[in-house]
Amino acid sequence: MAKNFWQGALRIEGETAWWSGTIGDAIPHRHFAAQAVFADSPVRAIGSDGREISGTCLLIEPNARHQLLPSAGADICFVEPTAGFGPPDTLRDRIEAGRFQIVPGAATRSFWQDWMMRAPRRSIDTRISDMTATIERRLPLGAVRLFDVAAGTRLSVGRLRHLFASEIGMPFQRYILWRRLSAAFEGLLAGSNVTEAAHAAGCADAAHFARTIKAMFGIRASDIILER
């Protein structure tokens, strides 16, 4: 049987990442990010209990064991499950525009139901926005620690850690990981090789980069053909 490949592009925006393209072959798997799948025609997924769930909007819980079946085209939104704010208005509208189906996980509480009830982030403390600008400047230079970007805030590291999480909506280290992955995929789209992208993501090598992608998004790096 011919193999169906994933083909498209992955871009990262804040606490979400968007895949646009075809859904290829996949084995049953789980990953840390929550996942929303949008398509014009119903997409099929097999849940942990073997039941097939179909719809034009599938909401997959974090760490839920599932298998997406190949589809000619879809938009997939991956969400950082530690996000403290609700979905951006555009994402909320897209979910609410149709009848969504939830692919459940083992947790008793639904991430998606909780997340949809929260208000989206509007504005953030200027001290934190200054910090994020400093983070962007430091990311290409190597490791970024909270202590390194705390200068000028006049807050203790403990207080700053709490303020950062409450204003950004996710813990500092999770934010750094998303920003590094964003830089890596932007580099790939611009023509960087996988080793260069791995280093931009803070990974030791291409194998480490592939494991990080798999753990976060459930997609094998070898199956992704990036559009340029």
C-alpha positions in Angstrom: 0.0 0.0 0.0 1.3 3.4 -0.9 2.4 5.6 2.0 0.5 8.8 2.6 2.9 11.5 3.6 2.4 14.5 5.8 3.0 17.6 3.6 2.6 21.2 4.6 4.1 23.8 6.9 4.2 24.2 10.7 4.2 27.7 12.2 4.2 28.7 15.8 2.2 31.6 17.2 2.4 32.2 21.0 1.0 29.2 22.8 -0.3 27.6 19.6 1.3 25.9 16.6 -0.5 25.5 13.3 -0.1 22.8 10.7 -1.7 23.3 7.3 -1.5 20.6 4.7 -2.3 16.9 4.2 -2.5 14.4 7.1 -0.4 11.4 6.4 0.0 7.9 7.8 0.2 7.8 11.6 0.4 5.0 14.2 -1.6 5.3 17.5 0.3 7.8 19.6 0.0 10.5 22.2 1.7 13.9 22.6 1.9 16.7 25.1 0.1 19.4 23.1 -3.7 19.5 22.8 -4.8 19.4 19.2 -7.7 20.8 17.2 -8.2 19.5 13.7 -10.3 21.5 11.2 -11.2 20.3 7.7 -13.9 21.0 5.0 -14.7 17.3 4.9 -14.9 15.0 7.9 -11.6 13.8 9.4 -11.5 10.5 11.1 -9.6 9.6 14.3 -9.4 6.4 16.3 -9.5 7.0 20.1 -7.8 4.9 22.8 -10.9 2.7 23.1 -10.7 1.8 19.4 -13.8 3.9 18.6 -13.7 5.9 15.4 -14.7 9.6 15.8 -15.4 11.7 12.7 -16.1 15.4 12.2 -14.9 18.6 10.5 -13.6 19.8 13.9 -11.9 17.3 16.2 -10.6 18.4 19.6 -8.0 15.9 20.9 -7.1 16.1 24.6 -3.5 16.4 25.8 -1.7 13.0 26.0 -4.8 11.2 24.6 -3.8 8.1 22.7 -5.2 8.5 19.2 -4.6 7.8 15.5 -5.5 10.3 12.8 -6.4 8.7 9.5 -5.0 10.2 6.3 -6.9 13.2 4.9 -6.4 15.3 1.8 -6.2 18.6 3.7 -6.6 20.0 7.1 -5.6 22.7 9.5 -4.3 21.4 12.8 -3.9 23.7 15.8 -1.6 22.4 18.6 -2.1 24.1 22.0 0.3 24.3 24.9 -1.8 22.6 27.6 -0.3 24.7 30.5 -1.8 27.8 28.8 -3.6 29.9 31.5 -5.6 32.0 29.1 -8.5 31.0 26.9 -8.2 30.6 23.1 -7.7 33.7 20.9 -11.0 35.0 19.5 -10.3 33.7 16.0 -9.6 30.2 17.3 -12.7 30.2 19.6 -14.9 31.4 16.7 -13.6 28.6 14.5 -14.3 25.9 17.1 -17.7 27.3 17.9 -18.7 27.7 14.2 -19.3 24.0 13.8 -20.2 20.9 15.8 -16.9 19.7 17.4 -16.1 16.2 18.6 -13.8 15.6 21.5 -11.3 12.8 21.4 -11.0 12.0 25.1 -7.9 11.3 27.2 -7.4 9.6 30.5 -7.9 12.8 32.6 -11.2 13.2 34.3 -11.4 16.9 33.3 -11.5 18.0 29.7 -8.7 20.5 28.8 -10.8 21.8 25.9 -13.9 22.4 27.9 -12.0 24.2 30.6 -9.9 26.2 28.1 -13.0 27.3 26.1 -14.4 28.8 29.3 -11.4 31.1 30.0 -11.1 34.6 28.7 -8.3 35.2 26.0 -5.3 37.2 26.9 -5.6 40.9 26.1 -2.6 42.9 27.3 0.4 42.2 29.5 2.4 44.0 32.1 5.1 46.2 30.4 7.8 44.6 32.5 6.9 41.2 31.0 6.6 42.6 27.5 10.1 44.0 28.0 11.3 40.6 29.1 9.9 38.9 26.0 11.8 41.4 23.8 15.0 40.5 25.7 14.3 36.8 25.3 14.0 37.3 21.5 17.5 39.0 21.5 19.1 36.3 23.7 17.6 33.1 22.1 20.2 33.0 19.2 23.0 33.4 21.7 22.4 30.2 23.8 20.6 29.3 27.0 18.2 31.8 28.4 17.5 31.7 32.1 14.9 33.7 34.0 17.7 35.4 36.1 19.3 36.6 32.8 16.2 38.6 31.7 15.1 39.8 35.1 17.3 42.9 35.2 15.2 46.1 35.5 12.1 44.5 36.8 13.1 45.1 40.5 11.3 41.8 41.4 12.7 38.7 43.0 13.1 35.7 40.8 10.3 33.9 42.6 7.9 36.8 42.2 9.0 37.3 38.6 8.4 33.6 37.8 4.9 33.9 39.1 4.2 37.2 37.3 5.5 35.8 34.0 3.3 32.8 34.2 0.2 34.8 35.0 0.8 37.4 32.3 2.1 35.1 29.5 -0.2 32.2 30.4 2.5 29.5 30.6 5.6 28.8 32.7 8.8 30.5 31.7 10.6 27.3 30.5 7.6 26.2 28.4 7.5 29.7 26.8 11.2 29.4 26.0 10.6 26.0 24.4 7.8 27.3 22.2 9.9 30.3 21.1 12.9 28.0 20.3 10.7 25.7 18.2 9.2 28.7 16.4 12.7 29.9 15.5 13.7 26.5 14.3 10.7 26.1 12.0 11.1 29.7 10.7 14.7 28.7 9.9 13.7 25.6 8.1 11.2 27.5 6.0 13.9 30.1 5.2 16.3 27.3 4.0 18.2 26.3 7.1 19.3 22.7 7.3 18.0 20.4 10.1 21.2 20.7 12.2 20.9 24.5 12.2 17.2 24.2 13.1 18.0 21.8 15.9 20.5 24.2 17.4 18.0 27.1 17.1 15.5 24.9 19.0 18.1 24.4 21.8 18.6 20.7 20.8 22.0 19.0 20.8 21.5 17.5 17.3 18.9 16.5 14.7 17.9 13.3 16.6 17.2 15.4 19.8 15.2 17.8 17.6 13.2 15.0 16.1 12.4 13.5 19.6 11.2 17.0 20.8 8.9 17.4 17.8 7.5 13.9 18.3 6.9 14.4 22.0 5.2 17.8 21.5 3.2 17.3 18.3 3.2 13.6 17.6 4.6 14.1 14.1 7.8 12.4 13.0 10.3 14.9 11.6 11.1 12.5 8.7 7.4 12.7 7.6 7.2 16.5 7.4 7.9 18.0 4.0 8.1 21.7 4.6 6.7 24.1 2.0 9.1 26.8 0.9 
